[in-house]
């Protein structure tokens, strides 16, 4: 159920509608825009007449939402969501870049990476402290020590920090060091983790699973939002297909599709999307041209010696070139980067 309040509706009128929805068995989520307050009611499936609410004072219109995701639907917030973290806005006119190594390896590596990221003009430092690897014998990350190193390196250069959370037990540690918590493709449908992330008040970047449909991605976002955390961004990072020339198949069409279906910001990860550094730059350009609100890029001072994902990781000079080209594409679309 979606209730749009009239422009200038009083707080008392809005509260009366909320109370009525609660009495009808709905859980109510409120979105306040520039002109209108929108109330999203999640609850009973029984038939009822929206006109019952439309006749109440202060209500402009009332609609049933037929999609299985209610809060993530574009109709819940038609103007789109802009996530603000300090001076950085994600989902606005600026294309935000998040970059850094796949894994935090040591102080020298993360300091050098932070310098590269800052000099090229990115706003967010990325790096994994806990790495979900296909093999139990692969490098698994430095844990809290890695987070400390990245936070220090980022703070010196005025960068935000994004890092991956793998299970509920890591949330208290991650929110101490990271500005954005990333949910990896393997955890997109870890519903217990998503529910816990709905209870915190830090932005969450949710990656699409390798075999997940767009609707499944949006339903996963709904888990986080239903807990009260509306600062969710969606990440297209490639899906598994029959094609073997790239690590994954980068779904560029997901960008405009998601923007039509949801108000949430959309991020593109061409590093995982292709698995090969030679393809990262052209796919980053394509993603921005298709409407991506941000990029997630892997960069390392010496990718050939990286402990994880070296084949898809850019050298510093390649990342600098990527940022220059992305700015040109964004500018052509009336945006900045």
N, C-alpha and C positions, 0 to 999 in steps of 0.2 A: 504494500500500500504506500502510495506517495501522496503527501498532502503539501500543496504549495500555499503558503500564507500570502495574503494581500500585502502590497507595499504599504508600509506604515502600520501594520497590525501591531497591537500592543502586546507586551509580554504576558499580560493576564489572558488575552485571547489565545496566545500560543500555548500557554500552560493548560488552558481548558481543553484544547485539542489533544495535547499529550496525555492528559488524564483520561480523556475519552478513549483514546487508542489503547492505553494500558488496561482500562476496564474491559475492553473487547478482547484482551489477551495478547496484544502486540508488545514486542520490545521496540522502543522508539529510539531512533538515532537522528540527531539534529544537525543540519548543515545551514549555516548562516551566510548568505551571499550579500552582495552590495545592495540589492534592492529587495530580495525576497528571502524569507526563511523557509527551508524545505524540511519536512519531517518524513523520515523513512520508517515505516512500520513493518517489522518482520514478525510473522506470527501465524495466525489461523489460516487454514486453507479453505474453510467453509465459505460458501457464497454469502455476500452481504452487499448492500447497496451503497456505493460511494456517495450517493446523494445525501445520505444521513449526515455525513461530515460536511459536505458542501454547503448545507444550510446553516451551519454554525458560524457565528460572527468571526470575521477576520480571515476566513478561508477563501482563497481565490479559485482553486480547483483541486480535485482529488482523482487519482487514477490507481488502478491495479497495476502492479509490475509483474509481467508474466515471465520474465527471465528468471532462471534459478538463482542468479546473483542479484541481490537488491542494492546493497550499499556500494558495490563496485560499478553499478550500472551508470552510464552517462546521464540517464534521466535523474539520478539522485543529485547530481551536481553538474548541470549542463555547461557551466562556464569553465569547467576543468579545475583540477586541484594543483596548487602550487605549494610545494613543500619548502619551507624556509628553515635554514639552519645557519644561524648567525647572519652573515651578509650574502650567503649563497641561496639562490632560489632555483629549485628544480621543478620544471614544468612550465616555466615562464617563457620569455622570448629568447633567453640565452641557452645555448646548448652547453651543458655542463660535462666536463671531462673528468673521469676518475681513472687514475693510472698508477701503475707500480708493478712490482714483481708478483708472480703467482704465490711464491712462498717467501717469508722473511727468513733469511739465512744467517746473517750476522750484522753487526753494527756498520761495518764498512759498506756492505752491499745496500743496506736500507738507507743510509745517509746519501750515498751516491744516487740512488734511485729517486729519493725525495728532491734532491737538487735538480735532477733532470725534469721531473714532473713540474716543479715550480717554475723553472726557467722557461719551459715550453708554454706555460700559461694555463695548466690544468688547475682545478680547484680542490680536488679530493685525492688523497693518497690511498691506494689500495694495497693490500698485502695479506696473505694468509698465515695465521698463527697455528691453526688446526687444519690439517689438510686431509680431506677424505680421498684416499687413493685406492685404485683398483687392486693393487697388490699390498699386502700387509708388510712387505719388506721395503717398500718405497719410503722416502723421507716423509715424515708425518707432521713436521712443523716444530717450532720452538715453544709453543704454548705462551704462557704469560710473559716470559722473557721477550719473546718476539713482539708482543703487543706493546710492551714498555719501550722497546727500541723504536718502533714505528711511531708511537705517540710523540716521543721526544723529537724525532726527525721531522715530523709533520709540524709540530708546534714551532720549531725554529723558523719555518718558512711560511707560516700562516695557512697551512693546509688542513682540511678536514680529513677524517680517517674513516674508511670502510673496511670491515673485515667479516669473515664468514663465521656464523654460529652453526654448530653441527647438532647439538641437542640441548634440551632444556637446562641441563646442569651448568652449561657454559654462559647462559644469559647474564647472570650477575657480574661475571668477569668481563664479558664483552662490553656491557654498557658503561663500565668504568673507563675503558680506553677508547672505544669507537663512537663516532658520531652517527654512523649508519650501520645497521646489522644486515649482513647478506645471508640469504637462504639459498643454498646451492641447488642445482637441478635434481640431485639425488634426494633432497629433502622437501621438494615442492609439495608433496602430499604426506609429509610427516605432520599429521593433523594435531598431535599433542604439542609439538614444537610451535606450530602456527597459533594455537590457542594461547600459549604462554606469551608469545610475542604480541598478541592482542592486548595484553595487560600492561605492557610497558609504554612509555611515551618517547620513544626514539624511532626515527624513520627505519623502515624495513625495505630492502631491495629483494624482490622475490624473482628468482630465475625460473624460466620455463623448463620443465622436465624434458628429457630427450625424446620422449614419445607422447608428450602431453598435447592435447588439443588446446586451442585458445580458451574455450569455455572452461576446461579443467583448470587452466591457469587462473582465470577470473574467480572460480569457485574457491581456489586456495587463498586468493587475496581476500575473499569474503570471510574466511575463517579468522584472519587477523583483524579485519575491520569490525567484525561482529563483537569482538572483545573491547572495542572502543578506540583502537589505534587506527586512525584514518590516514596516517602518513606512510602510505605504501606506494612503492614504485615497481613497475613490472619490467623484467629484463628478458629480451629475446636473445638467446645464446646458441641458437642452432638446434635442429632436431635430427633424429636418426632416420635416414632413408636408405634406399638401395645404392645410392651413389658412394663410391669409395675414393674418389679423387680428393676429397676434403674430409677432415675429421668428422664434421657434422654438415648439415645443409642449412645455411643461413636463410631464415625465412624473412626476407625483406618485406613481403606483403603483410606480415604481422603488425608492422608499425601503423599503417593507415587503418587496418581492421580494428586494432585495439583502440585507436583514437576515436573510432566511430562507436565502439561498444562501451567504453569506460572513460571516466574523467581522470583516471590515475596517470601520472607521468610514465613514459615509456623509454626505457634505456636499451641500447644495443651493445652486445658484446661480440665484436667480430673476431676477437682472438680465439675464443672457444668455438665461435660460429664456423670458423674455417680450419683451425688447427695448423695453419701454415702462415708464417709471417709475411710472405710475399703477397698474400691475399687480404691481409688485415686492412691496409690503407684503402684499397678500392672499395671494400665492403663498408668501411667506416664512412666514406663519402656517400655511398649509396644509402646507408641507414639514415644519415642526416637529411639527405634529399627526400627520403620517404617519410620524414616527420619525427625522427627520434629526438627526444628531449635531452638525451645525454649519451655518452659513450663510456664503456668499461674496457680499458685497454691494458694488456700486459706489456711491461717494459722492464728491462734489466740491464745493468751496466755491461754484462758479458753473457748474453743469452746462451751461447754455446756451452757455457759451464754452469748454467742454472740447474738447481737440484730438482726442478719440476717444470714441465711445460715449456722447455727451451725452444722447441721447434716453432711455437706460435707466438713467441715473445719478441718484441721489437728492440732494436738497439737504440741508444739515445738519439742518434742522428735521424733514424727513421721515425721516431716518435715526434721529434721537432717538425719534420716534414709533414707528418700526418696532421698536426695541429694547424699548420699553415693552410693546408688544403681544405680542412674542415671549416676553417674560418671563412674561406672563399665561398664554399657551398652555402654555409649558413647566411652569409651576407646577401647572396643572390636570392635567398628566400625571405629577406627582411628580418633575419635573426642575427645574433652575434654568437661568438664562441671563444 
